Each structure stands twice: as structure tokens, then as C-alpha cells.
Amino acid sequence: MASSGGSRFGRDLIVAIVFLVVGTGLGLLFGQTEVGEQARQSATRSVGGAIARGTNMDLRTQVIAENPQIIRSLQRGGGFGGEMSQQIAQNMFSHDDISVAEARERVRIEELAPRSWLIVLPIVNAVMFETDEGLVLVDTGMGPAGPAILDVIRTVSDKPIHTIIYTHGHVDHAYGAWALTEAGPDGGLPEIVAHEALPERFDRYIRLKGSISRYMSQPEHQMPAKPEDLVYPTRTFADRLELEIGGETFVLQHREGETDDQLYVWVPGRRALASADYYQGFLPNAGNGKRYQRNVEEWAFALREMAALEPAVLLPAHGAGMTNANEITAALSIHAEALQYIVDQTIEGLNKGLRKDQIAAQLEWPDRYKNHPLLNIQYVTPQDISKMVMKRHTGWWDDIPSHWSPVPREHEAAAIVELAGGIDAIVNKALDLRSSDVKLASHLVDWAWDAGRDDPLVQQAVIDVYLARIQHEDSNVQEILAYLDIMTEARQAQLDRTGRD
């Protein structure tokens, strides 16, 4: 009976979440029309009912379900250039049946040029080239994507997988290989090629699995725990590698960008470019405060280098492919120009001796970039990218003298709260500022949180202020996820308190 009840509840919850997503989508589609609003309200009631019946679902998911406005805000950012899947986004390292089924349901394959395909998955793409000697696969998607990629490959070609190329070691590019290492030519396994820095990245994911799972908002138990949990490359190189496969040349060119192990693949005989994460179709994710160092300047150099090749086919890792040579060159060039502009403005500020927060705050974003359809701000802002440039060229200090050797944050927060006249005063001020200056409100509620996490007034204020911050039009996806994390912490504190009571 217990098993049957749990299964029934699980189905109810899945249905509720589906209604939530669909309802929110209808709300977006129809705007504030009666149809869209009714769909959203119905979805909210469905999830609320599922929660009321009791659940052990991930608390972060519960916070989203309790505050469906969060989904609306996240959907402003799209699906990182492609379709979004909440299931896969929250289980990127997993091989679980539900996530694999989701990937299989949503995968599709597009032939952009003869024997050259873009494999489109939620969030990310892979690339496949068919040669006379076998298939060359560029990237393997997230953990759940491997079986889906193999399925869709077999709808267009029965040739063996000859070579797999990792453009870099991020989870959405190199973690589906577990399902793709089937027998290749003459019964051998595919060769897996990557830059020489990639194995170190894999090792770091294992060593720092707790930290990385937190910063990526992924379940820690799904993280790789030992080398056998990953498919390491069988061949690495330092700078440039030319592979001859099926009578064709595949050029692998390493350039630091989103990672220190990133590369792009150029197939000169086809004038086809697998551009990895250098080109993303929107302002690229080059300034992520929760990620390892990104090299914005070399990223811009790589884009200029790729544009100079004059590719006729662009197969990006995120977003739609392109087959117009002039449009491809223009797209790569505007991205290079925009990134270089941020680099130059940031270095100028450093040389002037400006404080780091001043450099980012004073960065001007010209209209030619602001209004460009390929530089839409979705995941990070120009200011975020500027901070990443500063991080590369300077140390951890933020130029505020007391921050060199600060007191513990809780001590500082207690003093601020006392000066404000107590927790109630600072919380009330934060709530008053939600509509007029939500950024300042966030600073105030942070002080309250660090001074009094057990206070029920503070716990609810954190949720209310950061929900408002999430809904603010200037908030991008990466910061929204950080705000969702603190809301989840506050919600956990509420549950712990009521449990004690």
C-alpha cells in the first residue's frame, strides 16, 4: 500500500509540475489575457495541492512551485539558446531513466549541409559529420543526453562512431559519452580527442564535487566521485591538431574562452565550423560569478580568428545553426567586437585606479550592442563580464580597505542591525524598498539574514525581497539562480523552525 500511495503521489506531482510549466507558457503566450492568467492560476493550484499532500521533492523545486513567478522570470532567458527542460537542467550529471527519457523525447537532428548535422537537445547542441570512414561527433551533451544522441544518429546513418571530440569539459558537452562508446571501425572503440587541460578539469570535478554541485545547483549524489564515472579522452593535444578521417581534414584549434580547455573544430573541405561555446547567439556566458576563470580577451581573439576562416556553415553548441557565409562572419565579428569592448573598458578603468565596483558600474554599453539581436542579455550582463576580466588580471581584493582582513560577516551584520535600530527596522526598510530600489533592499535583507537567520520575520523577508529581485527586469538567469538559492535557504530555515515548534 505504501508503494502504491507513493507512486500515485509521484504521478500527481509530475502532472502538477507539467501543468505549472504549460500554464506559465500559456501565460507567456497570451500575456495577461484571461486564458493565460487562468492557466497560470490553475497550474499554481495543482502544484499547491501536490505540495499540501506531502512531498520529499527537492526543496529548491518546491520554492519554484510555491512561487511560479520564478519560472516566468527564468523563461525570459530562454533555454541557453535552445529549448529548456527543467528535468534535465536539474539533473545534468545523471543517467536516471526520467532524465534520459526526457532527452529522448526532445532530441532532434538537422542536416545543415551534406553529411553535416546539428543535434539539437534541450539547452545544448552536439554536431555530427559523416565521413567515408565513420562518424565524427563533436560533443556528447549532458549526462542524460547520451542515449538520445545515439538514437537520433541512427535515424540518419548506420556508420560507426569513429571519433568523438570534446570541445571542452563542461557537463553539457562531455558527459553523454558513457552511452556512445560502442564499437567503432573494426570493432574498436571510438577515439576521444580533447585538449590536454581537459583531464585536469575532470579531476577537479571529482575533487570539488560538493562545491561544484552547490554552485551548479545539482544533486551532489549525481556528481562524479571517481575517474571511472567519466569518459576521459584517449588522445590530447596542446595547441592545434589536424585529424585525417575518411579523406577529410578536421582542424582542432585550442583557444581559451569559456574554459581553459576549449577548442573549436574547422572542416575546411566543407567550410563548416563547429564553434563550441565561443558563439552563443546572445551576449555570451563570459562573466559567471560562480564559475572557474574565463578568458574574455582570448575568447574575442578566437571569434575574430573563426570569422577570418569565412565559414559557410556554422554549427554552434547553443542556438540555431547558420548557412549564410556573410551572416556567419557578421555574427562572429559582432561578438568579438562586443567582448573586446568590455575588455578594453575594464582595463582602462583598472589603469585609472578606479575601485572595482566603480569599473563595472560605470561601464557604458553602446546602443549598437544594446540593440543588437545577437547580443541580447539573457544569462550575464556586460558588467558581469567586466568583473570576470578584473578577476583575471587582479587578486581577490575588491579595493575596500576593511575587506582585506574583515571580521566575520555575522559580526559586521550584527553591528549594522544594531545601528539601524534592530532587526525589525532593517527588515521593514528592506520591504519598503522592494518596489523603488530592490537592489538596495537586497543589501539590507542580507544584513538582517546574517544577523538573525532564526528570526521568522527575517526568513520571510529574504523570500519576499529576493522574489521581487528575481522578477525585476534587469535580473538575468545566472543571478536569478543565485537569488533562488538564498530563497531556498530561507525556506529551509522556516521548515526547521516550524519543525522545532
ABEGO torsion letter per residue (X at the ends): XAAAAAAAAAAAAAAAAAAAAAAAAAAAAAEABAAAAAAAAAAAAAAAAAAAAEBABBAAAAAAAABAAAAAAAAAAEAGGBBBBAAAAABAABABAAAAAAAAAABBBBBABBGBBBBBBBGBBBBBBBBAAEBBBBEAEBAAAAAAAAAAAAAABABBBABBBBABABAAAAAAAAAAABBBBGGBBBBBBBBAAAAAAAAAAAAAAAAAAAAAGBBAAABBABAAABBBBABBBAABBBBBBGGBBBBBBBBBBABAABBBBBBAAAGBBBAEAABAGBBBBABBAABBBBBAAAAAAAAAAAAAAGBABBBBABEBBBABAAAAAAAAAAAAAAAAAAAAAAAAAAAAGBBAAAAAAABBBBAAAAABAAABBAABBAAAAAAAAAAAABBABAGBAAAABBBBAAAAAAAAAAAAGEAAAAAAAAAAAAAABAAAAAAAAAAAAAABAABAAAAAAAAAAAAAAAABAABBAAAAAAAAAAAAAAAAAAAAAAAAX
